[in-house]
Amino acid sequence: MRRWLRKICGLKESRKGQTTAEYAIIVALVAVSSIAVILIFGDRIRALFATEEARLSGDDTATQSDHDVGDSGAEVGGGMLDN
């Protein structure tokens, strides 16, 4: 009886709007967290890539202190590429 009534009235259980809202919230959270990570670690990552770029280009004298950015006092490196 209920199926018949829903067919006549055109009522359906639609969750399309709910799913769209959930995806929008997830996308917003990913965007905010990405921006936060870039703001917090941006200088360190930039310095790390500059050091590795210098090493790969054949500059054997490149050290982390050559490419430090700012006075953060934080160490960059400690990865697999460090000798």
PDB file of N, CA, C and O in Angstrom:
ATOM      1  N   MET A   1       0.819  -1.190   0.000  1.00  0.00           N
ATOM      2  CA  MET A   1       0.000   0.000   0.000  1.00  0.00           C
ATOM      3  C   MET A   1       0.866   1.257   0.000  1.00  0.00           C
ATOM      4  O   MET A   1       0.586   2.217  -0.718  1.00  0.00           O
ATOM      5  N   ARG A   2       1.912   1.238   0.809  1.00  0.00           N
ATOM      6  CA  ARG A   2       2.773   2.427   0.864  1.00  0.00           C
ATOM      7  C   ARG A   2       3.507   2.640  -0.452  1.00  0.00           C
ATOM      8  O   ARG A   2       3.658   3.776  -0.901  1.00  0.00           O
ATOM      9  N   ARG A   3       3.958   1.567  -1.068  1.00  0.00           N
ATOM     10  CA  ARG A   3       4.629   1.699  -2.363  1.00  0.00           C
ATOM     11  C   ARG A   3       3.686   2.325  -3.379  1.00  0.00           C
ATOM     12  O   ARG A   3       4.069   3.208  -4.146  1.00  0.00           O
ATOM     13  N   TRP A   4       2.506   1.872  -3.370  1.00  0.00           N
ATOM     14  CA  TRP A   4       1.500   2.379  -4.300  1.00  0.00           C
ATOM     15  C   TRP A   4       1.253   3.860  -4.049  1.00  0.00           C
ATOM     16  O   TRP A   4       1.160   4.641  -4.996  1.00  0.00           O
ATOM     17  N   LEU A   5       1.146   4.252  -2.791  1.00  0.00           N
ATOM     18  CA  LEU A   5       0.923   5.650  -2.433  1.00  0.00           C
ATOM     19  C   LEU A   5       2.122   6.511  -2.842  1.00  0.00           C
ATOM     20  O   LEU A   5       1.948   7.623  -3.341  1.00  0.00           O
ATOM     21  N   ARG A   6       3.307   6.010  -2.636  1.00  0.00           N
ATOM     22  CA  ARG A   6       4.503   6.762  -3.032  1.00  0.00           C
ATOM     23  C   ARG A   6       4.581   6.924  -4.539  1.00  0.00           C
ATOM     24  O   ARG A   6       4.981   7.977  -5.035  1.00  0.00           O
ATOM     25  N   LYS A   7       4.198   5.878  -5.272  1.00  0.00           N
ATOM     26  CA  LYS A   7       4.199   5.973  -6.728  1.00  0.00           C
ATOM     27  C   LYS A   7       3.220   7.031  -7.205  1.00  0.00           C
ATOM     28  O   LYS A   7       3.527   7.811  -8.106  1.00  0.00           O
ATOM     29  N   ILE A   8       2.074   7.052  -6.614  1.00  0.00           N
ATOM     30  CA  ILE A   8       1.047   8.006  -7.026  1.00  0.00           C
ATOM     31  C   ILE A   8       1.470   9.442  -6.684  1.00  0.00           C
ATOM     32  O   ILE A   8       1.324  10.349  -7.504  1.00  0.00           O
ATOM     33  N   CYS A   9       1.979   9.633  -5.508  1.00  0.00           N
ATOM     34  CA  CYS A   9       2.354  10.973  -5.062  1.00  0.00           C
ATOM     35  C   CYS A   9       3.729  11.394  -5.577  1.00  0.00           C
ATOM     36  O   CYS A   9       4.109  12.558  -5.446  1.00  0.00           O
ATOM     37  N   GLY A  10       4.466  10.471  -6.153  1.00  0.00           N
ATOM     38  CA  GLY A  10       5.789  10.803  -6.673  1.00  0.00           C
ATOM     39  C   GLY A  10       6.838  10.965  -5.581  1.00  0.00           C
ATOM     40  O   GLY A  10       7.877  11.587  -5.801  1.00  0.00           O
ATOM     41  N   LEU A  11       6.570  10.413  -4.422  1.00  0.00           N
ATOM     42  CA  LEU A  11       7.516  10.527  -3.318  1.00  0.00           C
ATOM     43  C   LEU A  11       8.554   9.417  -3.415  1.00  0.00           C
ATOM     44  O   LEU A  11       8.221   8.242  -3.572  1.00  0.00           O
ATOM     45  N   LYS A  12       9.784   9.806  -3.321  1.00  0.00           N
ATOM     46  CA  LYS A  12      10.871   8.833  -3.305  1.00  0.00           C
ATOM     47  C   LYS A  12      11.799   9.212  -2.169  1.00  0.00           C
ATOM     48  O   LYS A  12      11.884  10.364  -1.743  1.00  0.00           O
ATOM     49  N   GLU A  13      12.474   8.209  -1.710  1.00  0.00           N
ATOM     50  CA  GLU A  13      13.493   8.493  -0.710  1.00  0.00           C
ATOM     51  C   GLU A  13      14.767   8.856  -1.460  1.00  0.00           C
ATOM     52  O   GLU A  13      15.442   7.992  -2.020  1.00  0.00           O
ATOM     53  N   SER A  14      15.080  10.125  -1.463  1.00  0.00           N
ATOM     54  CA  SER A  14      16.260  10.596  -2.174  1.00  0.00           C
ATOM     55  C   SER A  14      17.321  11.033  -1.179  1.00  0.00           C
ATOM     56  O   SER A  14      17.062  11.822  -0.270  1.00  0.00           O
ATOM     57  N   ARG A  15      18.504  10.508  -1.371  1.00  0.00           N
ATOM     58  CA  ARG A  15      19.618  10.874  -0.502  1.00  0.00           C
ATOM     59  C   ARG A  15      20.682  11.618  -1.306  1.00  0.00           C
ATOM     60  O   ARG A  15      21.797  11.818  -0.823  1.00  0.00           O
ATOM     61  N   LYS A  16      20.349  12.021  -2.505  1.00  0.00           N
ATOM     62  CA  LYS A  16      21.324  12.686  -3.365  1.00  0.00           C
ATOM     63  C   LYS A  16      21.821  13.991  -2.742  1.00  0.00           C
ATOM     64  O   LYS A  16      23.018  14.277  -2.770  1.00  0.00           O
ATOM     65  N   GLY A  17      20.921  14.766  -2.192  1.00  0.00           N
ATOM     66  CA  GLY A  17      21.312  16.024  -1.559  1.00  0.00           C
ATOM     67  C   GLY A  17      22.178  15.815  -0.332  1.00  0.00           C
ATOM     68  O   GLY A  17      23.120  16.569  -0.090  1.00  0.00           O
ATOM     69  N   GLN A  18      21.857  14.798   0.433  1.00  0.00           N
ATOM     70  CA  GLN A  18      22.633  14.496   1.630  1.00  0.00           C
ATOM     71  C   GLN A  18      24.050  14.073   1.249  1.00  0.00           C
ATOM     72  O   GLN A  18      25.013  14.511   1.878  1.00  0.00           O
ATOM     73  N   THR A  19      24.189  13.241   0.244  1.00  0.00           N
ATOM     74  CA  THR A  19      25.496  12.781  -0.198  1.00  0.00           C
ATOM     75  C   THR A  19      26.323  13.942  -0.732  1.00  0.00           C
ATOM     76  O   THR A  19      27.521  14.025  -0.460  1.00  0.00           O
ATOM     77  N   THR A  20      25.706  14.824  -1.476  1.00  0.00           N
ATOM     78  CA  THR A  20      26.408  15.988  -2.006  1.00  0.00           C
ATOM     79  C   THR A  20      26.914  16.874  -0.879  1.00  0.00           C
ATOM     80  O   THR A  20      28.039  17.370  -0.936  1.00  0.00           O
ATOM     81  N   ALA A  21      26.114  17.070   0.117  1.00  0.00           N
ATOM     82  CA  ALA A  21      26.527  17.892   1.261  1.00  0.00           C
ATOM     83  C   ALA A  21      27.687  17.241   2.006  1.00  0.00           C
ATOM     84  O   ALA A  21      28.608  17.933   2.440  1.00  0.00           O
ATOM     85  N   GLU A  22      27.651  15.932   2.158  1.00  0.00           N
ATOM     86  CA  GLU A  22      28.751  15.237   2.833  1.00  0.00           C
ATOM     87  C   GLU A  22      30.049  15.369   2.051  1.00  0.00           C
ATOM     88  O   GLU A  22      31.103  15.604   2.642  1.00  0.00           O
ATOM     89  N   TYR A  23      29.990  15.223   0.740  1.00  0.00           N
ATOM     90  CA  TYR A  23      31.193  15.382  -0.079  1.00  0.00           C
ATOM     91  C   TYR A  23      31.704  16.821  -0.015  1.00  0.00           C
ATOM     92  O   TYR A  23      32.915  17.042   0.011  1.00  0.00           O
ATOM     93  N   ALA A  24      30.818  17.780   0.010  1.00  0.00           N
ATOM     94  CA  ALA A  24      31.233  19.182   0.104  1.00  0.00           C
ATOM     95  C   ALA A  24      31.963  19.444   1.422  1.00  0.00           C
ATOM     96  O   ALA A  24      32.954  20.173   1.450  1.00  0.00           O
ATOM     97  N   ILE A  25      31.481  18.859   2.497  1.00  0.00           N
ATOM     98  CA  ILE A  25      32.137  19.016   3.798  1.00  0.00           C
ATOM     99  C   ILE A  25      33.520  18.363   3.774  1.00  0.00           C
ATOM    100  O   ILE A  25      34.477  18.933   4.298  1.00  0.00           O
ATOM    101  N   ILE A  26      33.635  17.192   3.179  1.00  0.00           N
ATOM    102  CA  ILE A  26      34.928  16.507   3.096  1.00  0.00           C
ATOM    103  C   ILE A  26      35.914  17.325   2.267  1.00  0.00           C
ATOM    104  O   ILE A  26      37.072  17.481   2.657  1.00  0.00           O
ATOM    105  N   VAL A  27      35.466  17.847   1.135  1.00  0.00           N
ATOM    106  CA  VAL A  27      36.340  18.667   0.285  1.00  0.00           C
ATOM    107  C   VAL A  27      36.793  19.911   1.030  1.00  0.00           C
ATOM    108  O   VAL A  27      37.957  20.299   0.931  1.00  0.00           O
ATOM    109  N   ALA A  28      35.896  20.541   1.773  1.00  0.00           N
ATOM    110  CA  ALA A  28      36.255  21.741   2.538  1.00  0.00           C
ATOM    111  C   ALA A  28      37.294  21.407   3.614  1.00  0.00           C
ATOM    112  O   ALA A  28      38.242  22.167   3.808  1.00  0.00           O
ATOM    113  N   LEU A  29      37.128  20.295   4.303  1.00  0.00           N
ATOM    114  CA  LEU A  29      38.096  19.888   5.327  1.00  0.00           C
ATOM    115  C   LEU A  29      39.466  19.592   4.721  1.00  0.00           C
ATOM    116  O   LEU A  29      40.490  19.961   5.296  1.00  0.00           O
ATOM    117  N   VAL A  30      39.493  18.935   3.574  1.00  0.00           N
ATOM    118  CA  VAL A  30      40.763  18.643   2.906  1.00  0.00           C
ATOM    119  C   VAL A  30      41.434  19.946   2.476  1.00  0.00           C
ATOM    120  O   VAL A  30      42.647  20.095   2.622  1.00  0.00           O
ATOM    121  N   ALA A  31      40.659  20.883   1.949  1.00  0.00           N
ATOM    122  CA  ALA A  31      41.226  22.164   1.513  1.00  0.00           C
ATOM    123  C   ALA A  31      41.806  22.939   2.695  1.00  0.00           C
ATOM    124  O   ALA A  31      42.916  23.464   2.607  1.00  0.00           O
ATOM    125  N   VAL A  32      41.073  23.012   3.785  1.00  0.00           N
ATOM    126  CA  VAL A  32      41.546  23.751   4.961  1.00  0.00           C
ATOM    127  C   VAL A  32      42.793  23.097   5.543  1.00  0.00           C
ATOM    128  O   VAL A  32      43.741  23.793   5.907  1.00  0.00           O
ATOM    129  N   SER A  33      42.805  21.787   5.635  1.00  0.00           N
ATOM    130  CA  SER A  33      43.983  21.109   6.196  1.00  0.00           C
ATOM    131  C   SER A  33      45.185  21.237   5.259  1.00  0.00           C
ATOM    132  O   SER A  33      46.314  21.346   5.737  1.00  0.00           O
ATOM    133  N   SER A  34      44.979  21.226   3.955  1.00  0.00           N
ATOM    134  CA  SER A  34      46.079  21.411   3.008  1.00  0.00           C
ATOM    135  C   SER A  34      46.686  22.795   3.145  1.00  0.00           C
ATOM    136  O   SER A  34      47.908  22.946   3.139  1.00  0.00           O
ATOM    137  N   ILE A  35      45.844  23.796   3.266  1.00  0.00           N
ATOM    138  CA  ILE A  35      46.333  25.160   3.441  1.00  0.00           C
ATOM    139  C   ILE A  35      47.109  25.284   4.745  1.00  0.00           C
ATOM    140  O   ILE A  35      48.149  25.943   4.784  1.00  0.00           O
ATOM    141  N   ALA A  36      46.623  24.667   5.800  1.00  0.00           N
ATOM    142  CA  ALA A  36      47.313  24.724   7.095  1.00  0.00           C
ATOM    143  C   ALA A  36      48.686  24.061   7.010  1.00  0.00           C
ATOM    144  O   ALA A  36      49.659  24.595   7.544  1.00  0.00           O
ATOM    145  N   VAL A  37      48.779  22.921   6.357  1.00  0.00           N
ATOM    146  CA  VAL A  37      50.064  22.229   6.220  1.00  0.00           C
ATOM    147  C   VAL A  37      51.043  23.071   5.414  1.00  0.00           C
ATOM    148  O   VAL A  37      52.222  23.157   5.756  1.00  0.00           O
ATOM    149  N   ILE A  38      50.557  23.690   4.347  1.00  0.00           N
ATOM    150  CA  ILE A  38      51.430  24.535   3.527  1.00  0.00           C
ATOM    151  C   ILE A  38      51.917  25.737   4.320  1.00  0.00           C
ATOM    152  O   ILE A  38      53.088  26.106   4.228  1.00  0.00           O
ATOM    153  N   LEU A  39      51.046  26.345   5.087  1.00  0.00           N
ATOM    154  CA  LEU A  39      51.454  27.501   5.884  1.00  0.00           C
ATOM    155  C   LEU A  39      52.450  27.122   6.982  1.00  0.00           C
ATOM    156  O   LEU A  39      53.380  27.878   7.262  1.00  0.00           O
ATOM    157  N   ILE A  40      52.262  25.974   7.593  1.00  0.00           N
ATOM    158  CA  ILE A  40      53.126  25.563   8.702  1.00  0.00           C
ATOM    159  C   ILE A  40      54.478  25.052   8.198  1.00  0.00           C
ATOM    160  O   ILE A  40      55.516  25.424   8.744  1.00  0.00           O
ATOM    161  N   PHE A  41      54.480  24.212   7.176  1.00  0.00           N
ATOM    162  CA  PHE A  41      55.698  23.538   6.741  1.00  0.00           C
ATOM    163  C   PHE A  41      56.246  24.036   5.411  1.00  0.00           C
ATOM    164  O   PHE A  41      57.208  23.456   4.907  1.00  0.00           O
ATOM    165  N   GLY A  42      55.687  25.069   4.828  1.00  0.00           N
ATOM    166  CA  GLY A  42      56.081  25.525   3.498  1.00  0.00           C
ATOM    167  C   GLY A  42      57.550  25.875   3.374  1.00  0.00           C
ATOM    168  O   GLY A  42      58.206  25.443   2.426  1.00  0.00           O
ATOM    169  N   ASP A  43      58.085  26.654   4.317  1.00  0.00           N
ATOM    170  CA  ASP A  43      59.483  27.059   4.253  1.00  0.00           C
ATOM    171  C   ASP A  43      60.419  25.870   4.413  1.00  0.00           C
ATOM    172  O   ASP A  43      61.448  25.795   3.740  1.00  0.00           O
ATOM    173  N   ARG A  44      60.080  24.963   5.276  1.00  0.00           N
ATOM    174  CA  ARG A  44      60.921  23.779   5.496  1.00  0.00           C
ATOM    175  C   ARG A  44      60.959  22.899   4.252  1.00  0.00           C
ATOM    176  O   ARG A  44      62.018  22.402   3.868  1.00  0.00           O
ATOM    177  N   ILE A  45      59.816  22.713   3.633  1.00  0.00           N
ATOM    178  CA  ILE A  45      59.749  21.885   2.425  1.00  0.00           C
ATOM    179  C   ILE A  45      60.516  22.552   1.293  1.00  0.00           C
ATOM    180  O   ILE A  45      61.233  21.887   0.546  1.00  0.00           O
ATOM    181  N   ARG A  46      60.365  23.862   1.168  1.00  0.00           N
ATOM    182  CA  ARG A  46      61.076  24.601   0.128  1.00  0.00           C
ATOM    183  C   ARG A  46      62.591  24.463   0.315  1.00  0.00           C
ATOM    184  O   ARG A  46      63.316  24.245  -0.656  1.00  0.00           O
ATOM    185  N   ALA A  47      63.070  24.588   1.550  1.00  0.00           N
ATOM    186  CA  ALA A  47      64.499  24.452   1.833  1.00  0.00           C
ATOM    187  C   ALA A  47      64.981  23.033   1.546  1.00  0.00           C
ATOM    188  O   ALA A  47      66.073  22.848   1.009  1.00  0.00           O
ATOM    189  N   LEU A  48      64.186  22.044   1.894  1.00  0.00           N
ATOM    190  CA  LEU A  48      64.551  20.657   1.637  1.00  0.00           C
ATOM    191  C   LEU A  48      64.699  20.412   0.144  1.00  0.00           C
ATOM    192  O   LEU A  48      65.678  19.799  -0.284  1.00  0.00           O
ATOM    193  N   PHE A  49      63.757  20.872  -0.650  1.00  0.00           N
ATOM    194  CA  PHE A  49      63.828  20.673  -2.092  1.00  0.00           C
ATOM    195  C   PHE A  49      64.984  21.454  -2.700  1.00  0.00           C
ATOM    196  O   PHE A  49      65.610  20.973  -3.645  1.00  0.00           O
ATOM    197  N   ALA A  50      65.283  22.637  -2.192  1.00  0.00           N
ATOM    198  CA  ALA A  50      66.405  23.415  -2.711  1.00  0.00           C
ATOM    199  C   ALA A  50      67.717  22.690  -2.457  1.00  0.00           C
ATOM    200  O   ALA A  50      68.587  22.667  -3.328  1.00  0.00           O
ATOM    201  N   THR A  51      67.873  22.104  -1.291  1.00  0.00           N
ATOM    202  CA  THR A  51      69.085  21.359  -0.965  1.00  0.00           C
ATOM    203  C   THR A  51      69.231  20.141  -1.858  1.00  0.00           C
ATOM    204  O   THR A  51      70.303  19.898  -2.413  1.00  0.00           O
ATOM    205  N   GLU A  52      68.177  19.388  -1.996  1.00  0.00           N
ATOM    206  CA  GLU A  52      68.233  18.181  -2.827  1.00  0.00           C
ATOM    207  C   GLU A  52      68.433  18.534  -4.290  1.00  0.00           C
ATOM    208  O   GLU A  52      69.119  17.807  -5.010  1.00  0.00           O
ATOM    209  N   GLU A  53      67.846  19.640  -4.745  1.00  0.00           N
ATOM    210  CA  GLU A  53      68.041  20.076  -6.124  1.00  0.00           C
ATOM    211  C   GLU A  53      69.511  20.412  -6.366  1.00  0.00           C
ATOM    212  O   GLU A  53      70.067  20.061  -7.407  1.00  0.00           O
ATOM    213  N   ALA A  54      70.136  21.085  -5.412  1.00  0.00           N
ATOM    214  CA  ALA A  54      71.552  21.429  -5.541  1.00  0.00           C
ATOM    215  C   ALA A  54      72.412  20.170  -5.556  1.00  0.00           C
ATOM    216  O   ALA A  54      73.370  20.082  -6.324  1.00  0.00           O
ATOM    217  N   ARG A  55      72.081  19.213  -4.728  1.00  0.00           N
ATOM    218  CA  ARG A  55      72.856  17.963  -4.699  1.00  0.00           C
ATOM    219  C   ARG A  55      72.715  17.196  -6.004  1.00  0.00           C
ATOM    220  O   ARG A  55      73.695  16.663  -6.524  1.00  0.00           O
ATOM    221  N   LEU A  56      71.495  17.137  -6.536  1.00  0.00           N
ATOM    222  CA  LEU A  56      71.271  16.405  -7.778  1.00  0.00           C
ATOM    223  C   LEU A  56      71.902  17.097  -8.981  1.00  0.00           C
ATOM    224  O   LEU A  56      72.249  16.438  -9.961  1.00  0.00           O
ATOM    225  N   SER A  57      72.053  18.402  -8.918  1.00  0.00           N
ATOM    226  CA  SER A  57      72.635  19.137 -10.037  1.00  0.00           C
ATOM    227  C   SER A  57      74.162  19.059 -10.033  1.00  0.00           C
ATOM    228  O   SER A  57      74.807  19.584 -10.940  1.00  0.00           O
ATOM    229  N   GLY A  58      74.740  18.417  -9.033  1.00  0.00           N
ATOM    230  CA  GLY A  58      76.174  18.226  -9.007  1.00  0.00           C
ATOM    231  C   GLY A  58      76.904  19.175  -8.094  1.00  0.00           C
ATOM    232  O   GLY A  58      78.134  19.174  -8.078  1.00  0.00           O
ATOM    233  N   ASP A  59      76.208  19.973  -7.343  1.00  0.00           N
ATOM    234  CA  ASP A  59      76.837  20.884  -6.400  1.00  0.00           C
ATOM    235  C   ASP A  59      77.116  20.107  -5.119  1.00  0.00           C
ATOM    236  O   ASP A  59      76.266  20.022  -4.233  1.00  0.00           O
ATOM    237  N   ASP A  60      78.318  19.540  -5.034  1.00  0.00           N
ATOM    238  CA  ASP A  60      78.670  18.690  -3.891  1.00  0.00           C
ATOM    239  C   ASP A  60      78.829  19.479  -2.603  1.00  0.00           C
ATOM    240  O   ASP A  60      78.806  18.899  -1.518  1.00  0.00           O
ATOM    241  N   THR A  61      78.989  20.783  -2.704  1.00  0.00           N
ATOM    242  CA  THR A  61      79.204  21.591  -1.507  1.00  0.00           C
ATOM    243  C   THR A  61      77.901  22.100  -0.919  1.00  0.00           C
ATOM    244  O   THR A  61      77.917  22.827   0.075  1.00  0.00           O
ATOM    245  N   ALA A  62      76.783  21.735  -1.507  1.00  0.00           N
ATOM    246  CA  ALA A  62      75.489  22.219  -1.014  1.00  0.00           C
ATOM    247  C   ALA A  62      75.187  21.621   0.345  1.00  0.00           C
ATOM    248  O   ALA A  62      75.250  20.406   0.535  1.00  0.00           O
ATOM    249  N   THR A  63      74.864  22.475   1.271  1.00  0.00           N
ATOM    250  CA  THR A  63      74.455  22.028   2.602  1.00  0.00           C
ATOM    251  C   THR A  63      73.118  22.655   2.927  1.00  0.00           C
ATOM    252  O   THR A  63      72.643  23.548   2.225  1.00  0.00           O
ATOM    253  N   GLN A  64      72.532  22.183   3.977  1.00  0.00           N
ATOM    254  CA  GLN A  64      71.229  22.721   4.368  1.00  0.00           C
ATOM    255  C   GLN A  64      71.327  24.188   4.744  1.00  0.00           C
ATOM    256  O   GLN A  64      70.397  24.951   4.482  1.00  0.00           O
ATOM    257  N   SER A  65      72.431  24.600   5.352  1.00  0.00           N
ATOM    258  CA  SER A  65      72.552  25.990   5.785  1.00  0.00           C
ATOM    259  C   SER A  65      72.610  26.941   4.600  1.00  0.00           C
ATOM    260  O   SER A  65      72.309  28.126   4.744  1.00  0.00           O
ATOM    261  N   ASP A  66      72.997  26.431   3.412  1.00  0.00           N
ATOM    262  CA  ASP A  66      73.015  27.267   2.218  1.00  0.00           C
ATOM    263  C   ASP A  66      71.616  27.662   1.783  1.00  0.00           C
ATOM    264  O   ASP A  66      71.432  28.685   1.122  1.00  0.00           O
ATOM    265  N   HIS A  67      70.641  26.863   2.148  1.00  0.00           N
ATOM    266  CA  HIS A  67      69.279  27.064   1.660  1.00  0.00           C
ATOM    267  C   HIS A  67      68.265  27.267   2.765  1.00  0.00           C
ATOM    268  O   HIS A  67      67.064  27.169   2.514  1.00  0.00           O
ATOM    269  N   ASP A  68      68.707  27.545   3.975  1.00  0.00           N
ATOM    270  CA  ASP A  68      67.763  27.777   5.067  1.00  0.00           C
ATOM    271  C   ASP A  68      66.901  28.983   4.763  1.00  0.00           C
ATOM    272  O   ASP A  68      67.363  29.973   4.197  1.00  0.00           O
ATOM    273  N   VAL A  69      65.653  28.882   5.146  1.00  0.00           N
ATOM    274  CA  VAL A  69      64.710  29.965   4.913  1.00  0.00           C
ATOM    275  C   VAL A  69      64.225  30.469   6.260  1.00  0.00           C
ATOM    276  O   VAL A  69      63.677  29.699   7.048  1.00  0.00           O
ATOM    277  N   GLY A  70      64.416  31.731   6.529  1.00  0.00           N
ATOM    278  CA  GLY A  70      63.907  32.322   7.765  1.00  0.00           C
ATOM    279  C   GLY A  70      64.699  31.908   8.982  1.00  0.00           C
ATOM    280  O   GLY A  70      65.704  31.205   8.876  1.00  0.00           O
ATOM    281  N   ASP A  71      64.242  32.345  10.134  1.00  0.00           N
ATOM    282  CA  ASP A  71      64.880  32.035  11.404  1.00  0.00           C
ATOM    283  C   ASP A  71      64.067  31.024  12.189  1.00  0.00           C
ATOM    284  O   ASP A  71      63.932  31.145  13.406  1.00  0.00           O
ATOM    285  N   SER A  72      63.534  30.048  11.518  1.00  0.00           N
ATOM    286  CA  SER A  72      62.674  29.081  12.199  1.00  0.00           C
ATOM    287  C   SER A  72      63.462  28.196  13.153  1.00  0.00           C
ATOM    288  O   SER A  72      62.912  27.686  14.129  1.00  0.00           O
ATOM    289  N   GLY A  73      64.750  28.012  12.874  1.00  0.00           N
ATOM    290  CA  GLY A  73      65.569  27.183  13.736  1.00  0.00           C
ATOM    291  C   GLY A  73      65.259  25.707  13.616  1.00  0.00           C
ATOM    292  O   GLY A  73      65.827  24.894  14.345  1.00  0.00           O
ATOM    293  N   ALA A  74      64.381  25.354  12.722  1.00  0.00           N
ATOM    294  CA  ALA A  74      64.001  23.954  12.567  1.00  0.00           C
ATOM    295  C   ALA A  74      64.940  23.279  11.576  1.00  0.00           C
ATOM    296  O   ALA A  74      65.374  23.883  10.596  1.00  0.00           O
ATOM    297  N   GLU A  75      65.238  22.037  11.848  1.00  0.00           N
ATOM    298  CA  GLU A  75      66.093  21.287  10.960  1.00  0.00           C
ATOM    299  C   GLU A  75      65.258  20.716   9.825  1.00  0.00           C
ATOM    300  O   GLU A  75      64.104  20.328  10.005  1.00  0.00           O
ATOM    301  N   VAL A  76      65.872  20.677   8.663  1.00  0.00           N
ATOM    302  CA  VAL A  76      65.227  20.070   7.512  1.00  0.00           C
ATOM    303  C   VAL A  76      66.124  18.930   7.076  1.00  0.00           C
ATOM    304  O   VAL A  76      67.348  19.052   7.105  1.00  0.00           O
ATOM    305  N   GLY A  77      65.546  17.863   6.687  1.00  0.00           N
ATOM    306  CA  GLY A  77      66.349  16.743   6.222  1.00  0.00           C
ATOM    307  C   GLY A  77      66.068  15.516   7.037  1.00  0.00           C
ATOM    308  O   GLY A  77      64.960  15.311   7.532  1.00  0.00           O
ATOM    309  N   GLY A  78      67.086  14.706   7.169  1.00  0.00           N
ATOM    310  CA  GLY A  78      66.921  13.466   7.908  1.00  0.00           C
ATOM    311  C   GLY A  78      66.264  12.401   7.057  1.00  0.00           C
ATOM    312  O   GLY A  78      65.847  11.359   7.563  1.00  0.00           O
ATOM    313  N   GLY A  79      66.170  12.666   5.744  1.00  0.00           N
ATOM    314  CA  GLY A  79      65.528  11.714   4.859  1.00  0.00           C
ATOM    315  C   GLY A  79      66.514  10.704   4.318  1.00  0.00           C
ATOM    316  O   GLY A  79      67.661  10.645   4.760  1.00  0.00           O
ATOM    317  N   MET A  80      66.073   9.919   3.373  1.00  0.00           N
ATOM    318  CA  MET A  80      66.892   8.873   2.806  1.00  0.00           C
ATOM    319  C   MET A  80      67.998   9.433   1.937  1.00  0.00           C
ATOM    320  O   MET A  80      69.010   8.764   1.733  1.00  0.00           O
ATOM    321  N   LEU A  81      67.838  10.644   1.416  1.00  0.00           N
ATOM    322  CA  LEU A  81      68.823  11.208   0.515  1.00  0.00           C
ATOM    323  C   LEU A  81      69.999  11.843   1.240  1.00  0.00           C
ATOM    324  O   LEU A  81      70.991  12.196   0.602  1.00  0.00           O
ATOM    325  N   ASP A  82      69.913  11.997   2.548  1.00  0.00           N
ATOM    326  CA  ASP A  82      71.001  12.605   3.306  1.00  0.00           C
ATOM    327  C   ASP A  82      72.154  11.613   3.422  1.00  0.00           C
ATOM    328  O   ASP A  82      71.959  10.427   3.685  1.00  0.00           O
ATOM    329  N   ASN A  83      73.350  12.132   3.220  1.00  0.00           N
ATOM    330  CA  ASN A  83      74.547  11.271   3.330  1.00  0.00           C
ATOM    331  C   ASN A  83      75.174  11.415   4.681  1.00  0.00           C
ATOM    332  O   ASN A  83      76.186  10.774   4.963  1.00  0.00           O
TER     333      ASN A  83
END
